[in-house]
Amino acid sequence: MTHLFDPLAIRDITFANRVFVSPMCEYSSTDGFASDWHFVHLGSRAVGGAGLVLTEATAVVPEGRISPQDLGIWKDDHIEQLARVVRFIHEQGSVAGMQLAHAGRKASTYAPWAGHGTVPESEGGWKNVVAPSAVAFADGYPMPRELSIEGIQNVVSAFAAAARRACEAGFRVIEVHAAHGYLLHEFLSPLSNQRTDAYGGSFENRTRILREIVAAVRGSWPEGAPLFVRISATDWIEGGWDIQQSVELARQLKELGTDLIDCSSGGNVPHAKVPVGAGYQTQFAEQIRREAEILTGAVGMITSPVQAEHILVTGQADAVIIARELLRDPYWPLRAARELGQPISWPVQYLRAAPEGSQARVPVDLKNLESCFEEQHAIPER
Ligand SMILES: Cc1cc2nc3c(=O)[nH]c(=O)nc-3n(C[C@H](O)[C@H](O)[C@H](O)COP(=O)(O)O)c2cc1C
């Protein structure tokens, strides 16, 4: 039986526990650079004891940002600020991971608190919004331009180059974002992909770009470091992407070196009826884990320690990936461990508040990966 606070080893990385911080856009960057906000926001959750802290969707090209304020990793200049955040996370005994993303037809839109729909160029938006097909997400969203074959290959290369930069910044996990109606999900789903070339039509064609990206990222990412993929396991709508296709995709991504599928859902059509409730997406993590025989993360409305523990003990997933509850309480893992009566290390500065017998935090053990990372600089030529 696996418990919430059991370590999880994937390749050469051992996560101290199975509480992972879900990627969350912070809309707090200028020109893609990490800011003090990222340092404190991500750092706090590492202090709180999560085993893995994932960054928000981080754009691999500037036109792949959801909003002008998104985090980015499309140029080497971004590395230094990110490296500062990474160092702090690792000092706290947590592992730093980066979610790599391209927003596709949902790019150049407002931060949720700033407006709705397309940001005009006068406010920092851009016209170069791309997608598999010229189909807009909804009223008020940009009409995307259909990506050419060359454009697709440039996206694949951009993911690989971004992984190489993430590696230089010190990240030890990459998560490819293929969920929530962003570019890669748009390719997967027949609702947004109407292409008639090698990237549209059949299941094999619709999944091709994601398979190419996973292969390219794996090629520019150290052998010993984990690679995750986040998918929307279903579009929640007849005729769309569904769980059976997700299982088959997971099998194929595993063959290409993916270690864990982060099982989310929805986001590709505005009118889907999503039965939101406690743990409403956990069923997908369970089915993909069982049928594709790959590690999975459960995400969505996981809020209580007992609920999280139940998901693991019953073998529905290998980790719980938590978003909003970790905004409400960045120290949720410390609290959960107390409630479940399981030992967890505390920052040495806070030990006087810890349950009796608690150990002091030690930096995460990155084993022999340092030298492995130093050797890894090649960006695959295309
Ligand atoms: C503020 C906020 C920002 C988010 N940004 C991202 C993101 O950058 N990438 C992503 O895959 N999901 C993003 N999500 C979705 C979450 O990662 C998570 O899948 C979702 O909130 C459900 O989990 P929860 O019920 O624990 O919040 C975001 C959610 C929130 C609340």
The ligand as an SDF file (V2000), in Angstrom:
LIG
                    3D

 31 33  0  0  0  0  0  0  0  0999 V2000
   -4.8320   30.0650  -10.6720 C   0  0  0  0  0  0  0  0  0  0  0  0
   -4.7810   28.8280  -11.5080 C   0  0  0  0  0  0  0  0  0  0  0  0
   -3.9010   28.7590  -12.5610 C   0  0  0  0  0  0  0  0  0  0  0  0
   -3.7940   27.5810  -13.3230 C   0  0  0  0  0  0  0  0  0  0  0  0
   -2.8450   27.4850  -14.3020 N   0  0  0  0  0  0  0  0  0  0  0  0
   -2.6020   26.2870  -14.8870 C   0  0  0  0  0  0  0  0  0  0  0  0
   -1.4570   26.0900  -15.6980 C   0  0  0  0  0  0  0  0  0  0  0  0
   -0.6280   26.9840  -15.8720 O   0  0  0  0  0  0  0  0  0  0  0  0
   -1.2820   24.8590  -16.2550 N   0  0  0  0  0  0  0  0  0  0  0  0
   -2.1630   23.8280  -16.0360 C   0  0  0  0  0  0  0  0  0  0  0  0
   -1.9490   22.7320  -16.5510 O   0  0  0  0  0  0  0  0  0  0  0  0
   -3.2230   23.9810  -15.2300 N   0  0  0  0  0  0  0  0  0  0  0  0
   -3.4480   25.1710  -14.6340 C   0  0  0  0  0  0  0  0  0  0  0  0
   -4.4790   25.3000  -13.7480 N   0  0  0  0  0  0  0  0  0  0  0  0
   -5.2900   24.1200  -13.4250 C   0  0  0  0  0  0  0  0  0  0  0  0
   -4.7320   23.4400  -12.1760 C   0  0  0  0  0  0  0  0  0  0  0  0
   -3.3950   23.0270  -12.3480 O   0  0  0  0  0  0  0  0  0  0  0  0
   -5.5920   22.2460  -11.7530 C   0  0  0  0  0  0  0  0  0  0  0  0
   -5.5530   21.2890  -12.7870 O   0  0  0  0  0  0  0  0  0  0  0  0
   -7.0390   22.6440  -11.4960 C   0  0  0  0  0  0  0  0  0  0  0  0
   -7.1170   23.8530  -10.7580 O   0  0  0  0  0  0  0  0  0  0  0  0
   -7.7830   21.5580  -10.7140 C   0  0  0  0  0  0  0  0  0  0  0  0
   -7.1160   21.2850   -9.5020 O   0  0  0  0  0  0  0  0  0  0  0  0
   -7.6260   21.8680   -8.0750 P   0  0  0  0  0  0  0  0  0  0  0  0
   -9.0660   21.4290   -7.9300 O   0  0  0  0  0  0  0  0  0  0  0  0
   -6.7100   21.2450   -7.0630 O   0  0  0  0  0  0  0  0  0  0  0  0
   -7.5230   23.3700   -8.1310 O   0  0  0  0  0  0  0  0  0  0  0  0
   -4.6280   26.4800  -13.0260 C   0  0  0  0  0  0  0  0  0  0  0  0
   -5.5420   26.5810  -11.9760 C   0  0  0  0  0  0  0  0  0  0  0  0
   -5.6130   27.7120  -11.2050 C   0  0  0  0  0  0  0  0  0  0  0  0
   -6.5830   27.7660  -10.0480 C   0  0  0  0  0  0  0  0  0  0  0  0
  1  2  1  0
  2  3  1  0
  2 30  2  0
  3  4  2  0
  4  5  1  0
  4 28  1  0
  5  6  2  0
  6  7  1  0
  6 13  1  0
  7  8  2  0
  7  9  1  0
  9 10  1  0
 10 11  2  0
 10 12  1  0
 12 13  2  0
 13 14  1  0
 14 15  1  0
 14 28  1  0
 15 16  1  0
 16 17  1  0
 16 18  1  0
 18 19  1  0
 18 20  1  0
 20 21  1  0
 20 22  1  0
 22 23  1  0
 23 24  1  0
 24 25  2  0
 24 26  1  0
 24 27  1  0
 28 29  2  0
 29 30  1  0
 30 31  1  0
M  END
$$$$
